Amino acid sequence: MTKSFEEFDVYKKGIVLAKLIFELLNTKIFEKEFGFKDQIKRAVISITNNIAEGSEYNNNKQLIRYLKISKGSCAEVRSMLILSRELGFCSQTEIEESYKISIEISQNLSNFIKYLSTKIKD
């Protein structure tokens, strides 16, 4: 890998998603939901952190491993967004953009993994 993780579009989208999640959680209704807030924050931060960590190994197999972890964290964020809506913490409208971006990130990660898999020499 010659690119720095900061240059990856999927990393940049992860930063956008993190900002949206932190903004969503900065409302009065989430004020006392410490465990819920902590879990979704850790999941959204994990998306970008795993992309960054995996890229530092300069090894496609290792990067793929970390991208898969990132993809799992992305699904966790999506699940928590659904839960926040179902528990009445926020509306569909309030989570819509975050939900949409999380799907895009997941698709981007899948495509990145597929691409890198073709570059691995046995």
Z-matrix of the N, CA and C atoms (Angstrom, degrees):
N
C 1 1.458
C 2 1.533 1 108.23
N 3 1.296 2 115.13 1 129.84
C 4 1.456 3 118.81 2 178.23
C 5 1.527 4 111.66 3 -107.06
N 6 1.300 5 116.43 4 -18.96
C 7 1.462 6 120.41 5 179.62
C 8 1.524 7 111.15 6 -81.38
N 9 1.304 8 115.35 7 147.39
C 10 1.456 9 120.85 8 172.70
C 11 1.523 10 108.15 9 -83.94
N 12 1.322 11 116.99 10 148.26
C 13 1.465 12 120.30 11 -177.42
C 14 1.522 13 112.76 12 -56.17
N 15 1.330 14 117.34 13 -30.13
C 16 1.468 15 120.67 14 -179.79
C 17 1.529 16 112.41 15 -63.39
N 18 1.340 17 116.32 16 -19.55
C 19 1.461 18 121.26 17 -179.48
C 20 1.532 19 112.96 18 -86.94
N 21 1.319 20 117.64 19 -15.43
C 22 1.463 21 120.47 20 -178.42
C 23 1.525 22 110.21 21 -70.52
N 24 1.326 23 116.70 22 128.81
C 25 1.475 24 120.83 23 178.46
C 26 1.526 25 111.36 24 -58.94
N 27 1.330 26 116.87 25 -36.98
C 28 1.463 27 120.54 26 -178.63
C 29 1.531 28 110.18 27 -65.78
N 30 1.314 29 117.46 28 -34.30
C 31 1.472 30 120.73 29 175.92
C 32 1.529 31 109.62 30 -65.65
N 33 1.320 32 115.81 31 -44.93
C 34 1.472 33 120.73 32 -179.82
C 35 1.530 34 111.17 33 -61.27
N 36 1.334 35 116.46 34 -40.29
C 37 1.472 36 120.23 35 176.53
C 38 1.525 37 110.61 36 -65.13
N 39 1.318 38 116.92 37 -35.62
C 40 1.463 39 121.06 38 177.56
C 41 1.520 40 111.71 39 -62.85
N 42 1.308 41 116.90 40 -37.35
C 43 1.467 42 121.48 41 176.77
C 44 1.529 43 109.76 42 -65.37
N 45 1.325 44 116.74 43 -43.28
C 46 1.471 45 120.91 44 177.87
C 47 1.525 46 109.82 45 -59.86
N 48 1.331 47 116.28 46 -44.96
C 49 1.467 48 120.55 47 179.78
C 50 1.533 49 110.42 48 -62.30
N 51 1.309 50 117.72 49 -43.63
C 52 1.469 51 120.82 50 179.80
C 53 1.529 52 110.56 51 -59.72
N 54 1.310 53 116.77 52 -43.45
C 55 1.470 54 120.49 53 178.57
C 56 1.528 55 110.93 54 -61.30
N 57 1.337 56 116.53 55 -42.94
C 58 1.470 57 120.38 56 179.30
C 59 1.532 58 111.31 57 -63.74
N 60 1.319 59 116.74 58 -42.32
C 61 1.465 60 120.75 59 -179.59
C 62 1.525 61 110.49 60 -65.23
N 63 1.319 62 117.17 61 -45.88
C 64 1.463 63 120.10 62 179.86
C 65 1.530 64 110.89 63 -63.41
N 66 1.321 65 116.34 64 -36.24
C 67 1.473 66 120.76 65 176.85
C 68 1.533 67 110.23 66 -65.65
N 69 1.319 68 116.98 67 -43.89
C 70 1.465 69 121.77 68 178.58
C 71 1.531 70 111.04 69 -60.04
N 72 1.328 71 115.36 70 -41.58
C 73 1.465 72 120.01 71 -176.96
C 74 1.521 73 113.28 72 -75.60
N 75 1.297 74 116.70 73 -11.83
C 76 1.463 75 121.44 74 -178.31
C 77 1.535 76 111.04 75 -87.81
N 78 1.321 77 115.31 76 40.70
C 79 1.462 78 121.16 77 177.44
C 80 1.522 79 109.06 78 -119.48
N 81 1.302 80 115.46 79 159.56
C 82 1.471 81 121.50 80 -175.25
C 83 1.536 82 112.42 81 -59.63
N 84 1.321 83 117.54 82 -35.53
C 85 1.468 84 119.97 83 -175.32
C 86 1.537 85 112.06 84 -63.68
N 87 1.335 86 117.02 85 -28.99
C 88 1.461 87 120.64 86 179.50
C 89 1.529 88 112.49 87 -89.42
N 90 1.323 89 116.64 88 -1.91
C 91 1.458 90 122.42 89 -173.57
C 92 1.530 91 113.88 90 -50.02
N 93 1.329 92 117.31 91 -44.00
C 94 1.468 93 121.03 92 -175.89
C 95 1.529 94 113.32 93 -102.14
N 96 1.306 95 116.45 94 5.73
C 97 1.470 96 120.93 95 -179.16
C 98 1.526 97 110.24 96 -93.13
N 99 1.343 98 115.44 97 63.15
C 100 1.459 99 121.26 98 -173.00
C 101 1.523 100 113.35 99 -59.59
N 102 1.313 101 117.28 100 -49.24
C 103 1.461 102 121.23 101 -178.30
C 104 1.513 103 112.14 102 -64.59
N 105 1.314 104 116.42 103 -43.48
C 106 1.462 105 121.53 104 179.98
C 107 1.526 106 109.71 105 -62.58
N 108 1.336 107 115.48 106 -49.19
C 109 1.471 108 120.40 107 -179.31
C 110 1.525 109 111.16 108 -60.56
N 111 1.311 110 116.00 109 -44.28
C 112 1.456 111 120.08 110 -178.69
C 113 1.523 112 111.02 111 -61.93
N 114 1.322 113 116.77 112 -42.17
C 115 1.469 114 120.74 113 -177.17
C 116 1.525 115 111.87 114 -65.49
N 117 1.312 116 117.72 115 -46.77
C 118 1.470 117 119.67 116 -178.52
C 119 1.537 118 110.69 117 -70.17
N 120 1.333 119 116.80 118 -34.32
C 121 1.472 120 119.63 119 176.49
C 122 1.528 121 110.36 120 -63.52
N 123 1.325 122 116.08 121 -46.07
C 124 1.467 123 119.22 122 -179.10
C 125 1.527 124 110.70 123 -64.08
N 126 1.328 125 116.93 124 -37.67
C 127 1.466 126 120.07 125 179.71
C 128 1.528 127 111.38 126 -66.51
N 129 1.329 128 117.04 127 -44.57
C 130 1.467 129 119.18 128 -177.45
C 131 1.524 130 111.00 129 -69.57
N 132 1.319 131 117.41 130 -35.23
C 133 1.467 132 121.13 131 177.11
C 134 1.531 133 109.97 132 -68.27
N 135 1.309 134 116.47 133 -34.67
C 136 1.460 135 121.77 134 -179.95
C 137 1.531 136 112.02 135 -61.92
N 138 1.317 137 117.52 136 -30.12
C 139 1.469 138 120.41 137 -179.48
C 140 1.523 139 109.91 138 -58.65
N 141 1.318 140 116.70 139 -56.44
C 142 1.466 141 120.11 140 -177.24
C 143 1.531 142 112.02 141 -73.27
N 144 1.313 143 117.05 142 -36.83
C 145 1.464 144 119.14 143 -178.96
C 146 1.527 145 112.20 144 -63.13
N 147 1.325 146 117.28 145 -38.26
C 148 1.464 147 119.50 146 179.43
C 149 1.522 148 111.82 147 -71.76
N 150 1.321 149 117.77 148 -33.79
C 151 1.467 150 120.42 149 174.37
C 152 1.533 151 108.72 150 -62.60
N 153 1.323 152 115.80 151 -46.56
C 154 1.463 153 120.82 152 -179.56
C 155 1.533 154 110.98 153 -62.92
N 156 1.316 155 116.30 154 -50.05
C 157 1.462 156 120.08 155 -176.92
C 158 1.528 157 111.64 156 -61.31
N 159 1.312 158 116.00 157 -46.59
C 160 1.466 159 120.07 158 -178.96
C 161 1.516 160 113.06 159 -62.44
N 162 1.315 161 116.83 160 -34.21
C 163 1.472 162 120.10 161 -177.81
C 164 1.524 163 112.05 162 -70.84
N 165 1.301 164 117.01 163 -24.63
C 166 1.469 165 120.71 164 -177.19
C 167 1.529 166 113.60 165 -73.51
N 168 1.325 167 118.09 166 -13.62
C 169 1.458 168 120.87 167 -179.92
C 170 1.524 169 112.53 168 -78.35
N 171 1.344 170 116.94 169 -16.47
C 172 1.469 171 121.46 170 -177.12
C 173 1.531 172 111.28 171 51.74
N 174 1.326 173 114.04 172 42.61
C 175 1.456 174 121.29 173 -178.26
C 176 1.527 175 106.78 174 -146.43
N 177 1.328 176 116.69 175 119.70
C 178 1.462 177 120.03 176 -174.96
C 179 1.523 178 113.75 177 -60.82
N 180 1.331 179 117.38 178 -36.97
C 181 1.476 180 119.91 179 179.17
C 182 1.522 181 110.71 180 -62.96
N 183 1.321 182 116.30 181 -43.48
C 184 1.462 183 120.45 182 178.69
C 185 1.533 184 110.70 183 -66.63
N 186 1.320 185 116.56 184 -42.83
C 187 1.463 186 119.78 185 179.56
C 188 1.526 187 110.45 186 -60.84
N 189 1.318 188 116.73 187 -43.28
C 190 1.471 189 120.43 188 178.27
C 191 1.522 190 110.30 189 -58.68
N 192 1.319 191 116.51 190 -43.25
C 193 1.479 192 120.71 191 179.02
C 194 1.526 193 110.86 192 -57.17
N 195 1.323 194 117.00 193 -45.90
C 196 1.460 195 120.96 194 -178.91
C 197 1.527 196 112.10 195 -73.06
N 198 1.320 197 117.44 196 -31.85
C 199 1.466 198 119.89 197 176.44
C 200 1.529 199 110.71 198 -65.90
N 201 1.325 200 116.33 199 -35.10
C 202 1.469 201 120.29 200 177.03
C 203 1.527 202 110.80 201 -66.66
N 204 1.314 203 116.94 202 -38.76
C 205 1.468 204 120.45 203 176.18
C 206 1.524 205 109.34 204 -64.01
N 207 1.324 206 116.02 205 -42.92
C 208 1.460 207 121.70 206 178.18
C 209 1.527 208 110.61 207 -59.94
N 210 1.314 209 116.30 208 -41.31
C 211 1.469 210 121.52 209 178.76
C 212 1.531 211 110.70 210 -62.72
N 213 1.328 212 116.59 211 -39.88
C 214 1.461 213 120.64 212 176.44
C 215 1.525 214 111.65 213 -63.83
N 216 1.316 215 116.73 214 -40.38
C 217 1.469 216 120.92 215 177.68
C 218 1.520 217 110.86 216 -64.63
N 219 1.309 218 115.85 217 -35.44
C 220 1.467 219 120.87 218 178.22
C 221 1.543 220 110.37 219 -63.47
N 222 1.321 221 116.00 220 -42.66
C 223 1.467 222 120.34 221 177.03
C 224 1.530 223 110.42 222 -64.47
N 225 1.328 224 116.43 223 -36.69
C 226 1.463 225 120.19 224 178.03
C 227 1.528 226 110.78 225 -63.64
N 228 1.318 227 116.86 226 -42.01
C 229 1.476 228 120.64 227 177.26
C 230 1.523 229 109.81 228 -60.63
N 231 1.326 230 116.31 229 -44.83
C 232 1.466 231 120.48 230 179.62
C 233 1.522 232 111.04 231 -60.98
N 234 1.313 233 116.62 232 -42.70
C 235 1.459 234 121.05 233 178.18
C 236 1.527 235 111.17 234 -62.12
N 237 1.314 236 116.20 235 -42.36
C 238 1.471 237 120.57 236 -179.82
C 239 1.531 238 111.04 237 -68.01
N 240 1.318 239 117.17 238 -32.94
C 241 1.470 240 120.06 239 175.62
C 242 1.532 241 110.13 240 -64.61
N 243 1.327 242 115.59 241 -42.83
C 244 1.472 243 119.86 242 177.66
C 245 1.528 244 109.67 243 -62.61
N 246 1.324 245 116.76 244 -45.25
C 247 1.468 246 120.67 245 178.39
C 248 1.522 247 111.85 246 -60.45
N 249 1.320 248 116.79 247 -41.69
C 250 1.470 249 119.77 248 -179.32
C 251 1.525 250 110.67 249 -62.73
N 252 1.325 251 116.13 250 -35.91
C 253 1.467 252 119.63 251 176.40
C 254 1.527 253 110.49 252 -70.61
N 255 1.325 254 116.98 253 -46.75
C 256 1.464 255 121.72 254 -177.11
C 257 1.529 256 112.50 255 -66.22
N 258 1.315 257 116.85 256 -30.05
C 259 1.470 258 120.66 257 178.48
C 260 1.527 259 112.41 258 -85.35
N 261 1.322 260 115.94 259 -0.42
C 262 1.460 261 120.72 260 176.35
C 263 1.522 262 114.56 261 81.19
N 264 1.333 263 117.02 262 15.43
C 265 1.466 264 119.70 263 178.19
C 266 1.529 265 111.26 264 -74.15
N 267 1.331 266 116.32 265 -28.84
C 268 1.461 267 120.31 266 -179.70
C 269 1.529 268 109.35 267 -157.72
N 270 1.314 269 115.07 268 170.66
C 271 1.468 270 120.73 269 -177.22
C 272 1.529 271 110.67 270 -96.06
N 273 1.313 272 115.63 271 169.29
C 274 1.463 273 121.88 272 175.72
C 275 1.529 274 110.15 273 -58.81
N 276 1.312 275 115.81 274 -41.27
C 277 1.466 276 120.77 275 179.77
C 278 1.523 277 111.19 276 -60.17
N 279 1.327 278 116.60 277 -39.58
C 280 1.468 279 120.96 278 -178.03
C 281 1.529 280 113.07 279 -69.15
N 282 1.323 281 117.46 280 -28.22
C 283 1.468 282 119.80 281 -178.57
C 284 1.524 283 112.90 282 -100.21
N 285 1.315 284 117.76 283 -9.18
C 286 1.463 285 121.60 284 -171.41
C 287 1.528 286 114.43 285 -54.70
N 288 1.324 287 117.66 286 -49.62
C 289 1.466 288 120.46 287 -177.66
C 290 1.529 289 111.16 288 -64.86
N 291 1.320 290 116.59 289 -44.17
C 292 1.468 291 120.52 290 178.74
C 293 1.527 292 110.74 291 -61.87
N 294 1.315 293 116.02 292 -42.98
C 295 1.461 294 121.19 293 -179.82
C 296 1.530 295 110.19 294 -61.40
N 297 1.333 296 115.86 295 -45.97
C 298 1.466 297 121.73 296 -179.54
C 299 1.531 298 110.76 297 -62.00
N 300 1.306 299 117.32 298 -45.46
C 301 1.471 300 120.88 299 179.90
C 302 1.523 301 110.81 300 -65.44
N 303 1.331 302 117.79 301 -36.48
C 304 1.464 303 119.87 302 179.19
C 305 1.533 304 111.04 303 -64.55
N 306 1.317 305 117.00 304 -35.12
C 307 1.471 306 120.51 305 175.98
C 308 1.526 307 109.92 306 -67.53
N 309 1.330 308 116.75 307 -44.07
C 310 1.469 309 120.68 308 177.67
C 311 1.525 310 110.89 309 -58.79
N 312 1.326 311 116.65 310 -44.86
C 313 1.462 312 121.01 311 179.70
C 314 1.523 313 110.09 312 -61.13
N 315 1.317 314 116.76 313 -45.20
C 316 1.459 315 120.86 314 179.95
C 317 1.528 316 110.90 315 -60.38
N 318 1.325 317 116.88 316 -42.96
C 319 1.468 318 120.82 317 178.00
C 320 1.528 319 110.90 318 -65.83
N 321 1.332 320 116.60 319 -42.37
C 322 1.471 321 120.41 320 177.74
C 323 1.525 322 111.27 321 -61.30
N 324 1.330 323 116.25 322 -42.32
C 325 1.460 324 120.17 323 178.52
C 326 1.524 325 110.98 324 -62.82
N 327 1.334 326 116.95 325 -42.39
C 328 1.472 327 120.55 326 177.91
C 329 1.523 328 111.08 327 -60.06
N 330 1.327 329 115.92 328 -44.56
C 331 1.468 330 120.20 329 179.51
C 332 1.525 331 111.72 330 -65.40
N 333 1.318 332 116.69 331 -39.18
C 334 1.460 333 121.88 332 178.27
C 335 1.524 334 109.81 333 -63.70
N 336 1.327 335 116.39 334 -44.14
C 337 1.468 336 121.71 335 178.58
C 338 1.526 337 110.32 336 -60.90
N 339 1.329 338 116.94 337 -45.44
C 340 1.479 339 120.87 338 179.05
C 341 1.521 340 110.70 339 -60.47
N 342 1.325 341 116.06 340 -45.18
C 343 1.464 342 120.78 341 179.91
C 344 1.532 343 110.52 342 -60.47
N 345 1.325 344 116.57 343 -50.52
C 346 1.465 345 120.77 344 -178.38
C 347 1.519 346 111.49 345 -62.37
N 348 1.328 347 116.91 346 -34.41
C 349 1.469 348 120.95 347 -179.79
C 350 1.526 349 111.28 348 -62.43
N 351 1.324 350 116.60 349 -31.09
C 352 1.480 351 119.66 350 178.84
C 353 1.524 352 111.60 351 -75.39
N 354 1.323 353 117.73 352 -15.62
C 355 1.467 354 122.40 353 -177.40
C 356 1.529 355 113.06 354 -95.58
N 357 1.329 356 116.73 355 -4.10
C 358 1.469 357 120.07 356 -178.41
C 359 1.523 358 109.15 357 -82.36
N 360 1.320 359 114.17 358 128.72
C 361 1.469 360 120.33 359 177.44
C 362 1.520 361 108.12 360 -95.10
N 363 1.325 362 115.40 361 131.03
C 364 1.477 363 119.91 362 -179.60
C 365 1.493 364 112.91 363 -73.91
